[in-house]
Amino acid sequence: MECAGLTTCDALGLAALLMLGRRARAADCLLRLGNRPARLEKLLAVTGTHGYLVGQEPRQA
């Protein structure tokens, strides 16, 4: 999923990403969030969902 144009992501958007991640795993697929903007990186880190959705620790600024 290309995220470069993403300008904001609220709780509903995060819930949608988590749902997509669950569905991808259930289908034995990998969800990739490419070109994540800094705001999305921060949201994923703060909510503890970075490792689940990205599979690695957040990059340091």
Secondary structure, 3 states (H helix, E strand, C coil): CECCCCCCCCHHHHHHHHHHHHHHHHCCCCCCCECCCHHHHHHHHHHCCHHHHHCCCCCCC
